[in-house]
């Protein structure tokens, strides 16, 4: 189980996404997950070993490291990526549920179902409308929230996005204020800014997708109300005709019944 | 042999699960297995090397580490994941047994071998009870072994060959605690999902059973 498995799961969702959704997925995999696995993990690989404090006091280094890095950047990013990918699973589950329903209809031999065989159902691409629209929009909304929360948590925990070279620490058992030096601060700053920039791009893509879906929804609605406004006159005429027919039928029924009884 | 094996096993189970069962599989994959492999494993990677005691006495660090961490958190986590996923195999085996029986007798004995009814329902319920039980057992084990879900920065150790009471410092205690809480939260979520699935199945099939009886009585 690793990021490759996540790629397989989310790849299935790709078929039913909008174009912006597909771009988002590509950015996620190439510029975030791949960079994390191939480069960032190595930069942070030796972070505690090479965190050096100007003291021989045993334990001081451990305590200072723990004080300045309650949760490592690399782990925060991994959690962020996992949480941000999870809403797409909702869409995958909804699509699977719809497919399951269609298969059931097909097996029952329902005439509404117009597929020739099960393979067609499996390969079918569902349009984003109806309840699937709500699931999809909900998933984008949650993605946005998770991205924003993690970016804020990052900013809050590390006082900005810069990695300082030197940190002064006086947590017990360090005897006095002690200088501690972070390993590879510049490289870490570069990667942090890169990951934050890509997160921002992903947020923008999600906002764009949300706007696109909402616009489509309102356009479709206005088309429907436009069509239904033209129809009511027709419907009224038909209804009155039907009412007259019904009255005629009920009158003739009553006559026959009365005739029969007498 | 790696976590991919467990992943493939669970994907097989997914076919015969209810909707809540599929949510459970998704939670186990995304929030437990993936977090374990992608993040948690690396935090505990050098825990022994980074465990430092304020003493030069050889052997003291080893002995103190062994005293405070009889089984490492990360190994308990891995065991928990494996044990909790295994009861689902009972369902897979039962379905395979049904299909085998059909083949042997060369007739259609079941309308659908994968449908949860009759004996398969009992197996499914047993697997749910086992899963929940094992989750609770591991949570209690974590709690008892480590005095709650806390990881202190400093532990005091006075075991031979340490000459007196010695200060020992655990590495990355805050990060370990955050991930430990995450583990507990996802375990509790899985327990809730299992109990929900259990109640749903019991409720659904008792209603079916009573309706059948009612119809028979009327006839």
Interface residues (C-beta under 8 A of the other chain):
Chain A: X1 X2 X3 X5 X6 X9 X41 X48 X49 X57 X58 X59 X61 X62 X63 X65 X66 X69 X70 X71 X72 X74 X75 X78 X79 X82 X85 X86 X89 X93 X97 X173
Chain B: X2 X3 X4 X6 X7 X19 X22 X23 X26 X29 X30 X31 X33 X34 X35 X37 X38 X39 X42 X43 X46 X50 X52 X53 X54 X55 X153 X154 X167 X168 X169 X170 X171 X172 X173 X174 X175 X178 X179
